[in-house]
């Protein structure tokens, strides 16, 4: 019985953790830069489109606006503008946010997402 | 410079080519029945999996061309070049496997860009020494490990998640050798994908 209560508490905690949003957190752009360099830069860079589009100036920009990148039709037809809220939803689960897009990568941890978003919004990643 | 350490890498096993047990889908593919093979993919969302596998294929195309650019830089000594060619061969094996799977699932493999496009995208003009090239390669391999770990949860079919794990293992091996050649400390445990 006691074990069942503990399991229930753990399940509730897990649910709360899973639904946490990066927008509830104050992001650290320095840590976000480190995460960006170790994970995002496999496919992206700030200034050159590669597997994914270049990211400089992405914060505040309309989706699918990097001229030299071949976006999915799903992203091209979206009306999303990248801000803390939309980037959080995108990085949580890109396919759930914009079905038919091409990115298979996600950032599950809300703290990491907040930090990456803070880096993308920082002067270092701005135009 | 660590050339000796780099050159003393032993030939590794052919993870993707050797003793792998063929799935029912692969058997169907070999029998000339790609449609049947696609249906045999264990349920899931094949179109979504193809998209994610194509991301992996794009990474392998880039990796192959990055090693070509490194080899053409004339910055690598002979021993280092030998190992670089070996790593490039690994990436070619990855590419071939991914193309096979994508086609089996009824998808169209993403095309390779030109060498000039990769040179521009990867900004290889900044590479001036052998250490620069090794650092560049280590960065790409590290990124590939993290990318493959990162896409594992996206697959609807566990066999492709396993394939991504196999690819990550090979890239990690490349990264380790390059790190040793550069005389750097190995990363902390659980450092990848974190």
Interface residues (C-beta under 8 A of the other chain):
Chain A: X38 X39 X41 X42 X43 X48 X49 X50 X51 X95 X102 X103 X104 X105 X106 X108
Chain B: X48 X51 X52 X54 X55 X58 X59 X62 X120 X121 X122 X123 X139 X140 X142 X143 X144 X146 X147 X150 X151 X153 X154 X155 X193
